[in-house]
């Protein structure tokens, strides 16, 4: 029996191999445990990196949303940060493969479908976490919802275009 054809069926008294099937695993628990550990490492590594950058950027001891945003932005522009994020995504995909190994029946599903679904799921969960964090921030800070554009990332300079600039004040003579 070859390694790629593990599932067999009885065909006129002889065993016929079904190509593309994965052999069953002996210990499901170990595959699941290893997959979860790899996924946790894949998410935890980049998260710890961004958290460490946020703590390093903060001066007052409180980590704010702006501090995390700055650390995240800096980690995307640093070579080490991008490498860690890509490595974390790869480790998460490998963990997903290990987690799905006892349940997948075809090699193509295991090595193509599972990593794509895992990375898309991680992106969706990341976006959901950002939305929840924003909602919690808005709820706890009692921020004015109508002013979200200017307060949260609007690229205005703070001056309104319809109001003229005030004239410069002249200093009194002799000062």
Secondary structure, DSSP 8 states (H G I E B T S, - for coil): --SS---EEEETTEEEE-TTB----S-HHHHHHHHHHHHHHHHHHHHHHHHHHHHHH-SSS---HHHHHHHHHHHHHSHHHHHHHHHHHHHHHHHHHHHHTTT--BHHIIIIIHHHHHHHHHHHHHHHHHHHHHHHHHHHHT--GGGHHHHTT----S--TTS---------TT-
